Amino acid sequence: MNLYLGIDFGTTGARSTVIDSQGRVHCETEYTFANNGQQQPELPSVWQNALWDLIEQIPPTIRNQVRAIAIDGTSSTVMLCNTDGIPVCEPILYNDARGAAVTERLRAIAPDNHTVLSATSSLAKLLWLQDFREETAPTFFLHQADWLAFLLHGKLGISDYHNALKLGFDVDTLCYPNWLIEGIAGAATPELPQVVAPGTPVEEVRAQVGDRFGFSRDCMICAGTTDSIAAFLASGVNLPGEAVTSLGSTLAVKLLSHTRVDDSRYGIYSHKLGDLWLVGGASNTGGAVLRHFFTDVELDNYSTQIDPEEESLLDYYPLLKKGDRFPINDPNLPPRLEPRPTDSVKFLHGLLESIARIEARGYQLLQELGANPLTKVYTAGGGAKNSVWSGIRKRYLKVPVETPVHTAAAYGTALLAMRGMTD
Ligand code: ADP
């Protein structure tokens, strides 16, 4: 049987899923990072051990039927390697804002409102490495997923255009723009990765890795993607107008569209997905605020006492600290959590209703800026299991709200490996 392996490196752990060509799951494995993956100097070896461990947990009889493998990583987690692929310094994680130190240089290089104009973008991190590290030997600049795939195929300096978006790669012309090449030119310029479409077959598995784990010699390693796009792919959404809302610690929306929308004023950007665009934005509101006030058991219990058809008049902007970017762009936006009723059910109703309003406003903004009209919303993340919340959200979104069969990013990446081999 032909099987396909997807490997997901998320924020707190790594997972793998093996599927067949019908999309049926044959095996899932999991690895949790100690210390939330934050111990920086040792991170590459933590990731490498996680990769080998995930593969080792897959039964040998499944491993030897794997035809293709793809890996996703957290967006804008980047690293600098020598010409042998060995990291020369600690990786810089997705949420590391040290790039704020190079804001002026970044603004001078990049066009107005460009996606890279953020302290956490891959380009900001590259500029930081140039300005704050003395490097004379040649280096390669890689994303987390690029490096992990390199461990499997041994070809250094390959990326995909989902990971490379926040580096400034132009997905319209499929090349690095001149403003980027000229802006980073200098003595300490690392080699930028060659960028291919996500899922593109790159190279057969290295003989050493194939022999160690019992992969067949022609098992292909395909280009990967980012963890949040992988989660979108898992949902199976493929029609313009359909969307996925992720109700995890934060609220993230992604709408499939014929048209591209990019506006760094609201943190809105578009990923290329075949001939379509995945237009998205992320708010700081979401499940972390719910978890601040309620346990998961309370969330379940109190939710069942809420009538989703009844409107709560409590108008909050639930945040744990000031500031949001999407759909309201204001770094000083204060959390609004008053008035707080003594009845916990009423308070929760107000919170769920208010987050639903922010979600609906987010989709409205994407459409106002040119994305396709919303037709259906799938929900992923911890909030997806709350059917009362889905009812409230449906009232605001005015389209069907459904839970997809598959939500794991590793499943989406396995689909990518499968399509890479069959398209
Ligand atoms: P992440 O991966 O972003 O940390 P998850 O997708 O694991 O988050 O979702 C966790 C979030 O789900 C928590 O912040 C929690 O508040 C929320 N959550 C858990 N159970 C419920 C529920 N029944 N209703 C609404 N939200 C819930």
Residues whose N, C-alpha, C, O or C-beta is under 5 A from the ligand:
A	BS01	ADP	L247 G248 S249 T250 G287 A288 L290 R291 D296 L299 D300 G381 G382 G383 N386
